[in-house]
Each structure stands twice: as structure tokens, then as C-alpha cells.
Amino acid sequence: MTISTLQKSINERLDEHYEEMVEIRRHLHKNPELSFQEEETAAFIASYYDTLQIPTRTKVGGHGVLAFIEGASPGPTIALRADFDALPIHDEKDVPYKSTKPGVMHACGHDGHTATLLVLAKVLHTHRDQLKGKIVLIHQHAEEYAPGGAKPMIEDGCLDGVDVIFGTHLWSSEPCGTILYKSGNFMAAADRFSIQVQGKGGHGAQPHLTKDAVLIGSQIVANLQQVVARKVNPIDSAVVSVGGFVAENAFNVIADSAVLTGTARSFEESARHIIEREIE
């Protein structure tokens, strides 16, 4: 079988299994799990491979799962990677496959990543007699919480012997059927930060006797916007975003503490260090 004929056969089989792919994705969407809590999802992935009699390795660096497809003849070892954790976001849409867990949702497409990789593995397994080399299917847990599951999985050997690795990411802002790609860096390094403001609380009618943590936190949020604008080389892409600002209190009480959480994204290591220094 030639490469073009094999590719056509694989594409046809993928089309045949499209409905199964949708079914898997919707099952995962209904049953999301947060980073480092993905026990049921990992078990679902391993069970799928067990049904196909594809060898697996579970609990890789935590909840990670590996599966292996051996080609009929020698060749390179190619890894294909998907993540499977969800985000702490409430699913507000009204569909049959809506998340059944309040405050937890697959809002970043990891359910789709997992569904496509599982079905692709199924199809590749049926064509293993025409494949060269070895395919490693990497299902990574805890992608959303940097450094997450990638580092412990690598330390646990998920990339041992791998010659090249490929991954895809759903991008809902683009039209269906569009594939985006480029040479060089595509996805930025993602860092997480948390800042705790400790002030002195008091009654809302006596602000002069307090050290208002909300006011201080608000000023920090505003000042953080100057880090990229005035400290990072304009040629280098970078962003600092505050995603959380929590200062729980009664409406008429000035908060004594507040917590800011956010993310810093960068492509250049030099910009990454500048951002860390300037935030501190």
C-alpha cells in the first residue's frame, strides 16, 4: 500500500467514525474534571484502549496515560499528544451534553482533543500492518495548571525514545474546517502569578482608619498593565492579564486583604524574566 493510498484509507475510516468521535467528546464534556483530579477521565481513556487491545501505561506522572501502536516494519517513533483536564468555569449553555458538574467545564477544547486522538488511535491500530515505526499516544493530565502534568510525565518517561511529537489545539474563533499552522513559536509560554495584599480592614464609614486592600489591589492591577507597555521590547510579544480579584467582605466593610491571580504569556525567555522581575 502506497503512502497516498494509506492516507486515503485512514481518512475514510476517520470519516466513518465521526459520530463515535462526537459521542466521546460529548461524554467527556458532560463529565469534566479539574487539573490533578482527572481519575474518571483517565480511567475512561485507558478503558477505551483496553477494548481495542492497544497496550497502555497508566498513572504516568500522575493521571497521565500512554498507549502504544507498533508498526509492521522499522521506522521512527512518533508521539501524538492530547490533554484532558477541564477549567473551573460554570457551563451556562442549554444542550443535552451540558456539564453535570457545577463550576467545572471543558471550555478549552480538551474534550475534543481527547476524542480525536482516541479515534485516530483506533484507526491507526487497524492499519498497523502498513505502518512503519512506533506511535505513542500521549494523554496529558493537568495542562491548565502550569507546569501541570507535562513535566512529571516527561520525568516519568513519556518521551523516552520519541523522535518527534505532534499536538493540535481546537481554536473556536476560526471557521470550522480551517487549519492554522506556522513555522517557529506558535503558542506562548504561560506563567501563573498570585499576589496577596494585606492591609487593615475597617468600617466603610471610616476609611481613614483603614489600609484598603481593594484600593491597593486596584492600583496594582492598573500598574501591571505598564509592565509590558513600558518594560518589554515592543518587538517581543508578551501579555500580563489579571484573571481574578477576590476580597470577600460585607458591603459596608473595607477589606483587610485581597488576592490577585493572573497569567503572563511570552515568547522570548528574556521577556519572561523581565515580566517576573517587574511584577515583583
C-alpha positions in Angstrom: 0.0 0.0 0.0 1.5 3.4 -1.0 1.6 6.3 1.3 -1.2 8.2 -0.6 -3.4 5.1 -0.6 -2.8 4.5 3.1 -3.6 8.2 3.8 -6.8 7.9 1.8 -7.8 4.8 3.7 -7.1 6.4 7.1 -9.1 9.5 6.1 -12.1 7.3 5.0 -12.0 5.4 8.3 -11.9 8.6 10.3 -15.0 9.8 8.4 -16.7 6.5 9.2 -16.0 7.0 13.0 -17.0 10.7 13.1 -20.2 10.0 15.1 -18.2 8.0 17.6 -15.8 10.9 17.9 -18.7 13.2 18.7 -20.2 10.8 21.2 -16.9 10.6 23.1 -16.4 14.3 23.1 -19.9 14.9 24.5 -19.4 12.2 27.1 -16.3 13.9 28.3 -18.0 17.3 28.1 -20.7 16.1 30.4 -18.2 14.7 32.9 -15.3 17.2 33.2 -12.6 17.0 35.9 -10.2 19.7 37.1 -6.5 19.5 36.8 -4.9 16.8 39.0 -8.4 15.4 39.7 -9.0 13.5 36.4 -9.3 10.0 37.8 -12.5 9.1 35.9 -11.3 10.6 32.7 -8.0 8.8 32.8 -9.9 5.5 33.5 -12.2 6.2 30.5 -9.2 6.7 28.2 -7.4 3.5 29.4 -10.7 1.5 29.1 -11.1 2.6 25.5 -7.6 1.4 24.6 -8.2 -1.9 26.6 -11.3 -2.6 24.5 -9.1 -2.2 21.3 -6.4 -4.3 22.9 -3.9 -1.5 22.5 -1.1 -1.7 25.1 -1.3 1.2 27.7 0.6 2.6 30.6 -1.4 4.4 33.2 -0.6 6.8 36.1 2.3 8.3 34.1 3.5 11.2 36.2 0.1 11.3 37.9 -3.1 10.7 35.9 -1.3 10.6 32.5 -2.0 7.7 30.1 0.2 6.4 27.3 -0.8 4.0 24.6 1.4 2.3 22.0 0.9 1.2 18.4 3.7 -0.9 16.8 4.1 -0.7 13.1 4.9 -3.8 11.0 8.3 -2.5 9.9 11.1 -0.4 11.4 10.8 3.3 11.5 10.8 6.4 13.7 8.9 6.7 17.0 6.2 9.4 16.6 4.2 10.8 19.6 0.8 12.3 19.3 -0.4 14.3 22.3 -3.7 15.5 23.7 -4.7 16.9 27.1 -7.9 16.1 29.1 -8.4 18.4 32.1 -11.2 21.0 32.4 -11.5 24.5 33.8 -13.2 26.0 36.9 -15.9 27.6 34.8 -19.7 27.2 35.0 -21.3 25.7 31.9 -24.2 28.0 31.1 -25.4 26.6 27.7 -28.5 24.5 27.4 -27.6 21.4 25.5 -28.0 17.6 26.2 -24.3 17.3 26.9 -24.0 20.2 29.3 -21.6 19.7 32.1 -23.1 17.8 35.0 -20.6 19.3 37.5 -21.4 22.8 38.6 -18.5 25.2 38.2 -16.4 22.8 36.1 -16.4 22.8 32.3 -14.4 21.8 29.2 -14.1 25.4 28.0 -10.7 24.9 26.2 -11.5 22.0 23.9 -9.6 19.3 25.8 -12.6 17.0 25.4 -12.3 17.4 21.7 -8.6 16.8 21.8 -9.1 13.6 23.6 -11.9 12.4 21.4 -10.0 13.0 18.2 -6.8 11.3 19.5 -8.7 8.2 20.7 -10.5 7.7 17.4 -7.3 8.4 15.4 -5.6 5.8 17.5 -8.4 3.3 16.7 -8.0 3.9 13.0 -4.2 3.7 13.1 -4.3 0.5 15.0 -6.4 -1.1 12.2 -3.7 0.0 9.8 -0.7 -1.1 11.9 0.4 -3.7 9.3 1.0 -0.9 6.9 2.8 1.4 9.4 6.5 1.9 9.9 8.0 2.5 13.3 6.0 3.1 16.5 3.3 5.5 17.6 3.0 6.8 21.2 -0.4 8.3 22.1 0.2 10.7 25.0 -2.8 11.8 27.1 -1.6 14.6 29.3 -3.4 15.5 32.6 -3.4 18.9 34.3 -2.5 21.0 31.3 -4.4 24.0 32.6 -2.3 24.4 35.8 1.3 25.2 34.8 3.7 23.5 34.9 0.9 20.9 35.2 1.2 17.3 34.1 3.7 17.8 31.3 6.8 18.0 33.5 6.0 14.9 35.7 5.0 12.9 32.6 8.3 13.7 30.9 10.2 12.9 34.1 8.3 9.6 34.1 9.5 8.7 30.6 6.6 9.6 28.3 9.1 11.0 25.7 11.7 8.3 26.1 12.8 7.1 22.6 10.4 9.6 20.8 11.9 11.1 17.7 9.2 13.7 17.0 6.0 14.8 18.7 2.8 16.4 17.3 -0.1 18.1 19.0 -3.1 20.1 17.9 -5.4 22.6 19.6 -9.0 23.4 18.9 -9.4 27.2 18.2 -13.1 28.2 18.3 -12.5 31.6 16.9 -11.6 30.1 13.5 -14.2 28.8 11.0 -14.8 25.0 11.1 -12.5 23.1 8.8 -9.7 25.7 9.0 -6.2 24.5 10.0 -3.8 27.1 11.3 0.0 26.4 11.3 3.3 28.3 11.2 7.0 27.7 11.5 8.7 28.7 14.8 6.9 29.5 18.0 3.1 29.3 17.9 1.8 29.0 21.5 3.3 31.3 24.1 4.9 30.2 27.4 2.3 30.5 30.1 3.2 31.6 33.7 0.8 31.9 36.6 1.1 34.5 39.4 -0.7 35.1 42.7 -0.4 38.3 44.7 -1.8 38.7 48.2 -2.4 42.2 49.5 -2.5 42.5 53.3 -4.0 45.8 54.6 -6.1 46.8 57.6 -9.8 46.5 57.5 -12.5 48.6 59.0 -15.9 50.1 58.6 -16.9 51.6 55.3 -17.8 54.9 57.0 -14.3 55.3 58.5 -11.9 54.7 55.5 -9.3 57.0 57.1 -8.7 54.3 59.8 -8.0 51.5 57.3 -5.5 50.3 54.8 -7.9 49.4 52.0 -6.8 46.2 50.4 -9.3 46.7 47.5 -7.9 50.1 46.6 -4.3 48.8 46.9 -5.2 45.8 44.7 -6.9 48.0 42.1 -3.8 50.2 41.9 -1.6 47.0 41.4 -3.9 45.9 38.6 -3.6 49.2 36.9 0.2 49.3 37.3 0.6 45.7 36.0 -0.6 47.0 32.6 2.6 49.1 32.4 4.9 46.1 32.7 4.6 45.1 29.0 3.8 48.6 27.7 7.0 50.2 29.2 9.4 47.4 30.2 9.2 44.8 27.4 10.8 45.4 24.0 7.8 46.2 21.6 9.2 43.7 19.1 8.7 40.9 21.7 5.2 39.6 22.1 4.0 39.4 25.7 0.9 40.0 27.8 0.1 40.3 31.5 -3.6 39.6 32.5 -5.3 39.6 35.9 -8.0 37.0 35.8 -9.0 37.0 39.5 -9.5 39.7 42.2 -11.0 38.4 45.4 -11.7 40.4 48.5 -14.7 38.9 50.2 -16.4 41.1 52.8 -19.7 42.7 53.8 -20.8 45.5 51.5 -20.1 48.1 54.2 -16.7 46.8 55.4 -13.4 47.7 53.9 -11.4 44.6 53.2 -8.2 43.9 55.1 -6.9 41.5 52.4 -7.2 40.7 48.7 -5.8 38.1 46.3 -5.0 38.8 42.7 -4.3 35.9 40.3 -3.3 36.1 36.7 -1.2 34.9 33.8 1.8 36.2 32.0 2.4 35.0 28.4 5.6 35.4 26.4 7.6 34.0 23.5 11.1 35.2 24.5 12.9 34.0 27.6 14.3 37.5 28.1 10.8 39.0 28.1 9.6 36.3 30.6 12.3 37.2 33.1 11.6 40.9 32.7 7.9 40.4 33.4 8.7 38.3 36.5 11.1 40.9 37.8 8.8 43.8 37.2 5.7 42.1 38.8 7.7 41.5 41.9 
